Amino acid sequence: MSTTDKPMRFAMGGIIHETNTYAAEVAGQTPLTSFEQYYGDEIPGIFAGSNHQVGGYIEGAQKHGAGLIHTFLGQATPSGTIEANAYAHMKQAILAGIEQALPVDGVLLALHGAGVADGIEDIEGDLAAAVRALVGPHVPIAVAYDLHGNMTEQMQRAVDISLPCILYPHTDFYDRGVECVDLMVKMIKGEVKPATHVCTLPMLPYIVATNEGFVPARVNALCAQLEALPGVIDCSWFHGFPYADIASPCPAVICTTNGDPALAVRCAEQVAQWIWDHREDFRPQFPSPEEGVAHALAASAGPVVINEYADNPGGGTPGDGTYLLRALLDAAPAPDTVCFASINDAEVVRQAIAVGVGGTLRVSLGGKLGRFQGAPIEAEAYVKAITDGRFVNRPGSMFEGVRFDLGAMCRLVINGVDIIVTSRAEQIYDMEPFALHGIDAGRRKIIALKGANHFRAGFQGLVQQIITVDSVGLSTANIASFPRDHLRSTLWPLHEGVVGALYKAAS
Ligand SMILES: [Zn+2]
């Protein structure tokens, strides 16, 4: 432990991946080359000031006059199971960096919580345990997570301070990063002594936003109420990540108090009980793409956002699903009524580039990456625009100010519907991808997009209505439709009549 007379030094590293294990079956495992990989001193230049755990760590360290030794950060768009050697490489980069930095006063890890590598279904627990073994029992370890993590005992045992983000869309990564550092500093100074309790719930709901009107907003309100009690440091919850065939994917409530284990148990159990009692509110009821499109076309005013829940690249899907796009085309809307972003099809983008702007081509669009994606759209397409796929996310959106590079992109027009085609899968966060291709999306009746909830930050307030549609897909809200070879728990709503302990402590 440090004394207060010399500046503290923290080591920082991370691996961020939300693993949809079902995507591996159709799109393969995720190799190292799919990861953005940042080493040492290049990290602050990339992340300082951004809405990312590391942005918060940098700010927090600065605020407390602490030194931050950056080791390695690897992150990739959600996708299939991580290749074993890719995970091993990244883990080793972090461990070697920390070892070189020793002695340190604390370790800050930036993790997701739902990372699965080939042979290791809890990479966060595995990495945290290895870091713990390296630094010993007395150096605090703090982690800011994505709330879509599946909390495990291994994660909890190895880490002193675990803070999942609270908001979905995740507009508070930065804030949680800063909080992690604040708490770690207090811990080192002896001002707090974290006592943590985790309650996992025997349920596996689909993933739901925390915006007003959704049930997680009410869970958050209860957590905030308990957090106001004297002695409670943090009360929050992991929503769980259902698209992973692992032993126990489920939500978990985590409460951290200042040296009061009984209070931590009471608060965590109270929130877990509330979620359990309201589990029926987590049952999805979405229209089909056809129903959603008909409803949107009949709306008195636009724009209406229709989001395709079942093929959400933010949940690790290939992004080339055609269910919503087909429903839009089948509805034969008037020209300039509908714009859609985006469908992932690098081959079609290449064909469009070959034909050039102003040309027409016969396309077989999407539906190529596995049996969950629907059949390809066979059609005549007009090439309206081709771009480099580089843009900056707009103010107010979840990744405000963050640069994206989706590879070569094009705007095709098929039967009057404007379709943005990308060279890689990515969800849509705001109207910028449309603007990049000359579309004023705010003037369209229907803005159709792929995504579950993150888009809400960038669209809410700018549109009249949001209609979520669901279909077959690798991120369908119909969680019970996935095979579960590795599951070792009985979970609502996968199994009927889940009884016994409503929740169990992970500690
Ligand atoms: Zn998330």
Boltz pocket constraint, residues with backbone or C-beta under 6 A from the ligand:
constraints:
  - pocket:
      binder: B
      contacts: [[A, 146], [A, 147], [A, 148], [A, 170]]
      max_distance: 6.0
